[in-house]
Amino acid sequence: MESLLAPLGGVLLVAGATFLLLGGLGLVRMPDIFNRIQAGAKATTLGTLLSLAGIACLQPAWAAKLLLIGLFILFTNPLSSHVLARAAHRGGAEKSPLTAVDRLAEDQRGDQA
Amino acid sequence: MTKAVSLFAVFALLLLFWVLLNGSLATDVLLVGAIAALIIAVLFRRQLAVVTEFRGTPQAFLATARYLVYLLKELVKSNLRLAGIVLSPALPLNPGIVKTRTRLNSRMGRLLLANSITLTPGTLSVELDGEWLYIHWVTVESSDIDAATASIVAGFEQHLEVMYG
């Protein structure tokens, strides 16, 4: 069992680190704040969960605590991303010229008119 | 859920967290945890909507399991798609903010729905306004309310509807 857990933990850690790296790359490459948040929110959630799972394989005694940390991350990470996006939109953050449609801005103009 | 059941559910959940955090089942640890959990449960039993708004039926527990499996599957899919976009030299984006509508009425159901949408492929909840959800979509397939609802919201809604209504 021991001999199986260590390589599995290593693989999970590398996979987690890869997703975090891709998230970082997304932050650099994406054109505006909303797309950047998209890259950040998803990559950090899965990347961190995989890293935690990897640590749990290497240190089985910590598994319960790591599970709790993972649960909190699964709850709070999308929430903070949502709040950032909402604040950005309310603050009138610049949108990429690629943006096809913005129903929220349309509706807000409609309310004022 | 009835008052007594929700009080007990909050208590049990808090005690479970305490035991997981301590990683020990010693008598003194359990006793301190039980006292603290009881006090918090009595004081805050109405505020913990995760528990109090949960339906508590067997179907709801089954839906919770299905929801978690679906969420993790979508999270992996979403990361693979994101990786595809970020790694492609052309950066194939067609971003936009679309409007969708939810059938869920409970606060907890809507919170979980908005959270789940943020973790699914290419979508990010930007604003919630009653039954309307404004969602940023990396690759907009349709700006029509019904079509966007069907492709973004419906998958999670069917599980959350059973769990929280």
Boltz contact constraints between the chains, C-beta under 6 A:
constraints:
  - contact:
      token1: [A, 19]
      token2: [B, 79]
      max_distance: 6.0
  - contact:
      token1: [A, 22]
      token2: [B, 83]
      max_distance: 6.0
  - contact:
      token1: [A, 22]
      token2: [B, 86]
      max_distance: 6.0
  - contact:
      token1: [A, 25]
      token2: [B, 86]
      max_distance: 6.0
  - contact:
      token1: [A, 26]
      token2: [B, 86]
      max_distance: 6.0
  - contact:
      token1: [A, 29]
      token2: [B, 86]
      max_distance: 6.0
  - contact:
      token1: [A, 34]
      token2: [B, 136]
      max_distance: 6.0
  - contact:
      token1: [A, 35]
      token2: [B, 95]
      max_distance: 6.0
  - contact:
      token1: [A, 37]
      token2: [B, 124]
      max_distance: 6.0
  - contact:
      token1: [A, 38]
      token2: [B, 124]
      max_distance: 6.0
  - contact:
      token1: [A, 38]
      token2: [B, 138]
      max_distance: 6.0
  - contact:
      token1: [A, 41]
      token2: [B, 118]
      max_distance: 6.0
  - contact:
      token1: [A, 42]
      token2: [B, 78]
      max_distance: 6.0
  - contact:
      token1: [A, 42]
      token2: [B, 79]
      max_distance: 6.0
  - contact:
      token1: [A, 42]
      token2: [B, 82]
      max_distance: 6.0
  - contact:
      token1: [A, 46]
      token2: [B, 75]
      max_distance: 6.0
  - contact:
      token1: [A, 46]
      token2: [B, 79]
      max_distance: 6.0
  - contact:
      token1: [A, 64]
      token2: [B, 20]
      max_distance: 6.0
  - contact:
      token1: [A, 64]
      token2: [B, 23]
      max_distance: 6.0
  - contact:
      token1: [A, 68]
      token2: [B, 20]
      max_distance: 6.0
  - contact:
      token1: [A, 78]
      token2: [B, 115]
      max_distance: 6.0
  - contact:
      token1: [A, 78]
      token2: [B, 118]
      max_distance: 6.0
  - contact:
      token1: [A, 78]
      token2: [B, 119]
      max_distance: 6.0
  - contact:
      token1: [A, 81]
      token2: [B, 118]
      max_distance: 6.0
  - contact:
      token1: [A, 82]
      token2: [B, 118]
      max_distance: 6.0
  - contact:
      token1: [A, 82]
      token2: [B, 125]
      max_distance: 6.0
  - contact:
      token1: [A, 85]
      token2: [B, 124]
      max_distance: 6.0
  - contact:
      token1: [A, 85]
      token2: [B, 126]
      max_distance: 6.0
  - contact:
      token1: [A, 86]
      token2: [B, 126]
      max_distance: 6.0
  - contact:
      token1: [A, 86]
      token2: [B, 127]
      max_distance: 6.0
  - contact:
      token1: [A, 89]
      token2: [B, 126]
      max_distance: 6.0
  - contact:
      token1: [A, 98]
      token2: [B, 93]
      max_distance: 6.0
  - contact:
      token1: [A, 98]
      token2: [B, 95]
      max_distance: 6.0
  - contact:
      token1: [A, 99]
      token2: [B, 95]
      max_distance: 6.0
  - contact:
      token1: [A, 99]
      token2: [B, 96]
      max_distance: 6.0
  - contact:
      token1: [A, 100]
      token2: [B, 94]
      max_distance: 6.0
  - contact:
      token1: [A, 100]
      token2: [B, 96]
      max_distance: 6.0
  - contact:
      token1: [A, 100]
      token2: [B, 140]
      max_distance: 6.0
  - contact:
      token1: [A, 101]
      token2: [B, 96]
      max_distance: 6.0
  - contact:
      token1: [A, 101]
      token2: [B, 143]
      max_distance: 6.0
  - contact:
      token1: [A, 102]
      token2: [B, 97]
      max_distance: 6.0
  - contact:
      token1: [A, 103]
      token2: [B, 97]
      max_distance: 6.0
  - contact:
      token1: [A, 103]
      token2: [B, 98]
      max_distance: 6.0
  - contact:
      token1: [A, 103]
      token2: [B, 99]
      max_distance: 6.0
  - contact:
      token1: [A, 104]
      token2: [B, 97]
      max_distance: 6.0
  - contact:
      token1: [A, 104]
      token2: [B, 127]
      max_distance: 6.0
  - contact:
      token1: [A, 104]
      token2: [B, 134]
      max_distance: 6.0
